[in-house]
Amino acid sequence: MSATACVSSSAGEFDAPPPKPLAPCAWWYGIGDSPSAAEIESAAKRYHVVVLNSWETAAMRKLRELNPKIKVLVYKDLSSTRNYPGAVIGDKDADQLPTGLGYHKTQREHPEWFAVDTAARRIEWQGYPRHWQMTTWVKQYQEAWAYAVTNEVTREGWDGVLADNDFNSLSHYSPAVLAGTTDAAATDRLLRDGLDAFLSVAGDSLEKAGKLFVPNVSETFLTPGRWTAHSRFAGAMEENFGFRDDNGAGGLLTFQGNEWKELRGQAALGESWLLLVTRARSAREERVGYASAALLAGPYTCWNLATTADYSRPELSRLHRSGLGEAVEAATRHPNGMWTREFTGGWVAVNPTGATAEVAVPAGLVTIDGAAVTSPLQVTAADGAVLVKPKTNSPTPVP
């Protein structure tokens, strides 16, 4: 593994002194397609955490064989059950599910666990055919999900669970108002409160089994304390890390509200995973995503870019090979809103605001391509910089 990547850990290893805060690890949210043999071999060398679909048990075991330190999590959705081909086979549920509970089994035994709107209609997610919203606030559903998933994870030997759709609002999937609520705001409160309780049930179950539980929690900048509460077991995933506000014209949402403070607090403790994804359609988005992750860098901070909507491509940013090394200070916020952090091998800066700002650059640093930089450095809105010490060639030995 690269000297710039963070160390691995398991659920029971957090009693030791925290490892050093190294530059962000690489990780792979590999749910978009079945990995090829070549991709598995590459992943074992590149990544510290890999998330796979539940039917990829052979890939999980091969990764473990190639790299015993790697953590391989299984994807499970908290909020839906599904009946598209593959999740069901005819009138039966598949053996390995993308969800906690199967569509047909739930239909037969607990049809009341399908959420319905005020007209008693089941709620299919828009843009995701045959994904059905479930009553995530019902204790019996929570317990059944936790029981089934914990048993599967333990039986198959996964390191833990990446639990998707720990969301903030139903509006991302449907304009429906849930039965028993009066409007969209009340629907969202029911969902959020239900997921708060659900996380306790599922997290406790998996933790007692010695497994990691990492929810993909959304829009925590809107609700103070939510990131901290939902990452308390083994960490959390931020799927829109470094996302720009105002339709791409403003500052970085991740730095708004209380989320950034909570992310920094978790990273500083050095006890749980921060799994960060930046949807990078440009070099700027890739750069600011990596630099922002470096501001958070702790022993379990992993970041990667995503250039496809469906995560069908294993990716690795060239910035992972920049050689930042170990953080030598905490991230610093400057009066103009800029953030910086120094590493043994370089320095990063992030401007999360909606306007250009400047910052002094430590002497002797260059871009990762070796180009010189001037100080003060002008950083445009929602952009960042990754600078490193110049590479030096070893002197040729004298014969």
C-alpha positions as CSV (number, residue, x, y, z in Angstrom):
1,M,0.0,0.0,0.0
2,S,1.1,3.6,-0.6
3,A,2.7,5.4,2.2
4,T,0.1,8.1,1.8
5,A,-2.9,5.9,2.4
6,C,-4.6,5.4,5.7
7,V,-4.5,2.2,7.8
8,S,-7.2,-0.4,8.0
9,S,-9.1,-1.4,11.1
10,S,-11.9,-3.7,12.2
11,A,-14.8,-3.1,14.6
12,G,-12.8,-4.3,17.6
13,E,-9.5,-2.5,17.0
14,F,-10.4,1.0,18.2
15,D,-9.1,0.5,21.7
16,A,-5.5,1.1,20.6
17,P,-4.0,4.6,20.3
18,P,-5.2,6.3,17.1
19,P,-3.0,5.8,14.1
20,K,-1.4,8.8,12.4
21,P,-3.6,11.1,10.3
22,L,-2.5,10.2,6.9
23,A,-3.7,11.6,3.5
24,P,-7.1,10.3,2.5
25,C,-7.3,6.6,1.6
26,A,-8.9,5.4,-1.7
27,W,-12.1,3.4,-1.5
28,W,-14.4,1.9,-4.1
29,Y,-18.2,2.0,-4.0
30,G,-18.4,-0.9,-6.4
31,I,-22.2,-1.4,-6.7
32,G,-22.6,-0.5,-10.4
33,D,-21.5,-3.7,-12.0
34,S,-20.0,-7.1,-11.3
35,P,-16.2,-6.7,-10.9
36,S,-14.0,-8.5,-13.4
37,A,-11.0,-10.6,-12.2
38,A,-8.6,-7.8,-13.3
39,E,-10.7,-5.2,-11.4
40,I,-10.6,-7.4,-8.2
41,E,-6.9,-7.8,-8.4
42,S,-6.4,-4.0,-8.9
43,A,-8.9,-3.2,-6.1
44,A,-6.9,-5.3,-3.7
45,K,-3.9,-3.1,-4.3
46,R,-5.6,0.3,-4.6
47,Y,-8.4,0.4,-2.0
48,H,-8.7,0.2,1.8
49,V,-12.5,-0.2,1.7
50,V,-14.7,-1.8,-1.0
51,V,-18.5,-1.9,-1.1
52,L,-20.0,-4.7,-3.2
53,N,-23.5,-6.1,-3.9
54,S,-24.6,-9.0,-1.8
55,W,-24.3,-11.5,-4.6
56,E,-20.6,-10.8,-5.1
57,T,-19.5,-13.1,-2.3
58,A,-16.8,-14.7,-4.5
59,A,-15.3,-11.3,-5.2
60,M,-15.4,-10.4,-1.5
61,R,-13.5,-13.6,-0.7
62,K,-11.0,-13.0,-3.4
63,L,-10.3,-9.5,-2.2
64,R,-9.7,-10.8,1.3
65,E,-7.4,-13.5,-0.1
66,L,-5.4,-10.9,-2.0
67,N,-5.3,-8.3,0.8
68,P,-6.2,-9.6,4.3
69,K,-6.4,-6.0,5.6
70,I,-9.0,-4.7,3.2
71,K,-12.5,-4.1,4.5
72,V,-15.3,-5.4,2.3
73,L,-18.8,-4.1,3.1
74,V,-22.1,-5.4,1.6
75,Y,-24.6,-2.9,0.1
76,K,-28.0,-3.0,1.7
77,D,-30.8,-0.5,1.3
78,L,-32.6,0.7,4.5
79,S,-35.6,2.3,2.9
80,S,-36.9,0.1,0.1
81,T,-37.7,-3.3,-1.1
82,R,-37.5,-4.1,-4.8
83,N,-39.1,-6.4,-7.4
84,Y,-37.1,-5.7,-10.5
85,P,-35.5,-8.7,-12.3
86,G,-32.6,-10.0,-10.2
87,A,-34.1,-8.9,-6.9
88,V,-36.9,-11.3,-7.7
89,I,-36.9,-14.4,-9.9
90,G,-40.5,-15.0,-11.0
91,D,-42.6,-15.1,-7.9
92,K,-39.7,-15.7,-5.5
93,D,-37.1,-13.4,-4.0
94,A,-33.5,-13.8,-5.0
95,D,-31.2,-15.6,-2.5
96,Q,-29.0,-12.5,-2.2
97,L,-30.9,-9.2,-2.0
98,P,-29.9,-5.5,-2.4
99,T,-32.3,-4.8,0.4
100,G,-32.8,-6.2,3.9
101,L,-36.1,-7.8,3.2
102,G,-37.5,-9.5,0.0
103,Y,-40.4,-8.1,-1.9
104,H,-42.4,-11.3,-2.1
105,K,-41.8,-12.5,1.4
106,T,-42.9,-9.1,2.7
107,Q,-45.9,-9.0,0.4
108,R,-47.0,-12.4,1.8
109,E,-46.3,-11.9,5.5
110,H,-46.3,-8.2,6.2
111,P,-47.9,-6.1,3.4
112,E,-48.5,-3.4,6.0
113,W,-44.7,-2.7,5.8
114,F,-45.1,-1.1,2.4
115,A,-45.5,2.6,2.9
116,V,-48.6,4.2,1.4
117,D,-49.7,7.7,0.6
118,T,-52.8,9.5,1.8
119,A,-54.8,7.7,-0.9
120,A,-53.5,4.3,0.3
121,R,-51.3,3.8,-2.7
122,R,-47.9,2.2,-2.5
123,I,-45.0,4.6,-3.2
124,E,-42.7,3.7,-6.1
125,W,-39.6,5.8,-6.3
126,Q,-39.4,8.1,-9.3
127,G,-36.4,7.4,-11.4
128,Y,-36.0,4.0,-9.8
129,P,-38.6,1.6,-11.1
130,R,-39.8,-1.2,-8.8
131,H,-38.2,0.3,-5.7
132,W,-40.9,0.6,-3.1
133,Q,-40.8,2.8,0.0
134,M,-41.0,0.9,3.2
135,T,-42.3,1.9,6.7
136,T,-38.8,2.5,8.1
137,W,-40.4,4.1,11.2
138,V,-42.1,0.9,12.3
139,K,-40.2,-1.0,14.9
140,Q,-41.2,-4.5,13.6
141,Y,-39.8,-3.6,10.2
142,Q,-36.6,-2.3,11.7
143,E,-36.1,-5.4,13.8
144,A,-36.8,-7.7,10.9
145,W,-34.3,-5.8,8.6
146,A,-31.6,-5.9,11.3
147,Y,-32.2,-9.6,12.0
148,A,-32.0,-10.6,8.4
149,V,-29.0,-8.5,7.5
150,T,-27.0,-9.4,10.6
151,N,-27.6,-13.1,9.9
152,E,-26.5,-12.8,6.3
153,V,-23.4,-10.7,7.0
154,T,-22.3,-13.1,9.7
155,R,-23.0,-16.2,7.6
156,E,-21.3,-15.0,4.4
157,G,-18.3,-13.3,6.2
158,W,-18.7,-9.7,5.2
159,D,-16.9,-7.1,7.3
160,G,-20.0,-5.1,7.6
161,V,-22.8,-3.2,5.9
162,L,-23.0,0.0,3.8
163,A,-26.6,1.0,4.5
164,D,-28.0,3.1,1.7
165,N,-30.8,5.7,1.8
166,D,-30.5,7.1,5.3
167,F,-32.2,10.1,3.7
168,N,-33.5,13.4,4.9
169,S,-36.5,13.8,2.6
170,L,-38.9,11.6,0.6
171,S,-39.0,14.4,-2.0
172,H,-35.8,13.1,-3.7
173,Y,-37.8,10.0,-4.7
174,S,-41.5,11.0,-4.6
175,P,-43.8,14.0,-4.0
176,A,-46.1,11.7,-2.0
177,V,-47.4,12.6,1.4
178,L,-47.3,9.5,3.7
179,A,-50.6,8.2,5.2
180,G,-51.0,9.6,8.7
181,T,-49.1,12.8,7.9
182,T,-50.6,16.1,6.8
183,D,-48.0,17.5,4.4
184,A,-44.5,17.0,3.0
185,A,-42.8,18.5,6.0
186,A,-44.6,16.1,8.3
187,T,-43.8,13.2,6.0
188,D,-40.1,14.1,6.2
189,R,-40.2,14.4,10.0
190,L,-41.7,10.9,10.2
191,L,-39.0,9.5,8.0
192,R,-36.1,11.3,9.8
193,D,-37.4,10.3,13.3
194,G,-37.9,6.8,12.1
195,L,-34.5,6.5,10.6
196,D,-33.0,7.8,13.8
197,A,-34.5,4.9,15.7
198,F,-33.8,2.5,12.8
199,L,-30.1,3.3,13.0
200,S,-30.0,2.3,16.7
201,V,-31.7,-1.0,16.0
202,A,-29.5,-2.0,13.0
203,G,-26.3,-0.6,14.4
204,D,-26.7,-2.3,17.8
205,S,-27.4,-5.6,16.0
206,L,-24.4,-5.5,13.7
207,E,-22.1,-4.1,16.4
208,K,-22.9,-7.0,18.7
209,A,-22.1,-9.4,15.9
210,G,-18.7,-7.7,15.5
211,K,-19.6,-6.1,12.2
212,L,-19.2,-2.6,10.8
213,F,-22.3,-0.5,10.2
214,V,-21.9,2.5,7.9
215,P,-25.0,4.4,6.7
216,N,-25.1,6.6,3.6
217,V,-26.6,9.6,5.4
218,S,-27.8,12.6,3.4
219,E,-28.1,16.3,3.8
220,T,-26.8,16.5,7.3
221,F,-25.9,20.1,6.9
222,L,-29.7,20.7,7.4
223,T,-30.0,19.0,10.8
224,P,-27.4,19.7,13.5
225,G,-26.2,16.6,15.2
226,R,-27.5,14.1,12.6
227,W,-24.1,13.3,11.1
228,T,-22.7,12.7,14.6
229,A,-25.6,10.5,15.7
230,H,-25.7,8.4,12.5
231,S,-22.0,7.9,12.3
232,R,-21.6,6.6,15.8
233,F,-21.2,2.9,15.1
234,A,-18.4,2.5,12.5
235,G,-18.7,5.8,10.6
236,A,-20.8,7.1,7.7
237,M,-20.8,7.8,4.0
238,E,-21.2,11.3,2.4
239,E,-22.2,10.7,-1.2
240,N,-22.2,14.4,-2.2
241,F,-19.0,15.5,-0.6
242,G,-17.9,18.9,-2.0
243,F,-21.2,19.5,-3.8
244,R,-21.6,23.1,-4.9
245,D,-24.6,25.2,-3.8
246,D,-26.8,27.4,-6.0
247,N,-26.8,25.2,-9.1
248,G,-23.1,25.1,-9.3
249,A,-22.6,28.9,-8.7
250,G,-22.1,29.1,-4.9
251,G,-20.0,27.7,-2.2
252,L,-19.6,24.2,-0.9
253,L,-22.6,22.7,0.8
254,T,-20.4,20.4,2.9
255,F,-19.1,23.4,4.8
256,Q,-22.5,24.8,5.6
257,G,-24.6,24.3,8.7
258,N,-23.1,22.1,11.3
259,E,-21.9,19.3,9.0
260,W,-18.3,20.4,8.6
261,K,-17.8,20.8,12.3
262,E,-19.2,17.3,12.9
263,L,-17.1,15.7,10.2
264,R,-14.0,17.3,11.7
265,G,-14.9,16.1,15.1
266,Q,-15.3,12.5,13.9
267,A,-12.1,12.6,11.9
268,A,-10.1,14.0,14.8
269,L,-11.3,11.2,17.1
270,G,-9.8,8.7,14.7
271,E,-12.2,5.9,15.6
272,S,-14.5,5.4,12.6
273,W,-14.7,5.5,8.8
274,L,-15.5,8.6,6.8
275,L,-16.3,7.4,3.3
276,L,-16.5,10.4,1.0
277,V,-17.5,10.6,-2.7
278,T,-17.1,13.7,-4.9
279,R,-19.1,13.6,-8.1
280,A,-16.3,15.0,-10.3
281,R,-17.2,16.3,-13.8
282,S,-14.1,18.5,-13.9
283,A,-10.6,18.8,-12.7
284,R,-11.8,21.6,-10.3
285,E,-14.4,19.3,-8.7
286,E,-11.8,16.5,-8.3
287,R,-9.3,18.9,-6.8
288,V,-11.6,20.5,-4.3
289,G,-13.0,17.2,-3.3
290,Y,-9.6,15.7,-2.5
291,A,-8.3,18.8,-0.8
292,S,-11.5,19.0,1.4
293,A,-11.0,15.3,2.3
294,A,-7.4,16.1,3.2
295,L,-8.6,18.8,5.6
296,L,-10.4,16.0,7.4
297,A,-7.7,13.4,7.0
298,G,-7.5,11.0,9.9
299,P,-6.7,7.3,10.2
300,Y,-10.0,6.3,8.7
301,T,-10.8,9.1,6.1
302,C,-11.3,7.6,2.6
303,W,-12.2,9.6,-0.5
304,N,-12.7,8.9,-4.1
305,L,-14.2,10.6,-7.2
306,A,-17.1,9.3,-9.2
307,T,-17.3,10.2,-12.9
308,T,-20.3,8.0,-13.6
309,A,-23.8,8.2,-12.1
310,D,-24.1,4.5,-11.5
311,Y,-20.6,3.8,-10.1
312,S,-19.9,1.3,-12.8
313,R,-16.2,2.2,-13.1
314,P,-13.5,1.5,-10.5
315,E,-11.8,4.9,-10.1
316,L,-8.6,6.3,-8.6
317,S,-7.7,9.9,-8.6
318,R,-4.2,10.9,-9.6
319,L,-4.3,13.0,-6.4
320,H,-4.1,9.9,-4.3
321,R,-0.5,9.6,-5.6
322,S,0.5,13.1,-4.8
323,G,2.5,12.1,-1.8
324,L,1.0,14.4,0.9
325,G,2.1,12.0,3.6
326,E,1.1,12.7,7.2
327,A,-0.8,15.7,8.5
328,V,1.4,17.8,10.8
329,E,-1.3,20.2,12.0
330,A,-5.1,20.4,12.3
331,A,-6.9,22.2,9.5
332,T,-6.9,26.0,9.9
333,R,-9.7,28.4,8.9
334,H,-8.5,31.8,7.8
335,P,-10.5,35.1,8.3
336,N,-11.4,35.2,4.6
337,G,-13.1,31.7,4.8
338,M,-10.2,29.8,3.3
339,W,-9.1,26.5,4.9
340,T,-5.5,25.1,4.8
341,R,-3.6,22.1,6.2
342,E,0.1,21.2,6.1
343,F,1.4,17.6,5.6
344,T,4.9,16.2,5.7
345,G,4.9,16.0,1.9
346,G,2.8,19.1,1.0
347,W,-0.1,21.4,1.7
348,V,-3.8,21.8,0.7
349,A,-6.1,24.7,0.6
350,V,-9.8,24.9,0.1
351,N,-12.0,28.0,-0.6
352,P,-15.6,26.8,0.3
353,T,-17.0,30.3,-0.2
354,G,-18.8,31.7,-3.3
355,A,-16.1,34.3,-4.1
356,T,-12.4,34.2,-5.0
357,A,-10.0,34.4,-2.0
358,E,-6.3,34.4,-1.6
359,V,-3.9,32.6,0.9
360,A,-0.2,32.6,1.6
361,V,1.6,29.5,0.3
362,P,4.4,27.8,2.2
363,A,7.8,28.2,0.5
364,G,9.2,25.6,-1.8
365,L,6.0,23.9,-2.9
366,V,4.9,23.0,-6.5
367,T,1.8,21.6,-8.1
368,I,1.6,17.8,-8.5
369,D,2.8,18.3,-12.1
370,G,5.9,20.1,-10.8
371,A,4.9,23.7,-11.8
372,A,6.0,26.6,-9.6
373,V,3.4,28.6,-7.7
374,T,3.4,32.2,-6.5
375,S,2.3,33.4,-3.1
376,P,-0.3,34.6,-2.2
377,L,-2.3,32.1,-4.2
378,Q,-5.6,33.1,-5.7
379,V,-8.3,30.4,-5.3
380,T,-11.6,30.7,-7.1
381,A,-14.9,30.0,-5.4
382,A,-15.5,26.4,-4.4
383,D,-12.0,25.4,-5.5
384,G,-8.9,24.1,-3.9
385,A,-5.2,23.5,-4.3
386,V,-3.0,20.5,-3.7
387,L,0.7,21.4,-3.5
388,V,3.7,19.1,-2.8
389,K,7.4,19.2,-2.1
390,P,9.4,18.9,-5.4
391,K,10.5,15.5,-6.2
392,T,14.3,15.0,-6.0
393,N,16.3,12.5,-7.9
394,S,18.7,10.4,-5.8
395,P,22.4,11.3,-6.7
396,T,24.2,8.8,-8.8
397,P,26.7,6.8,-6.6
398,V,30.4,7.6,-7.3
399,P,32.2,4.5,-8.6
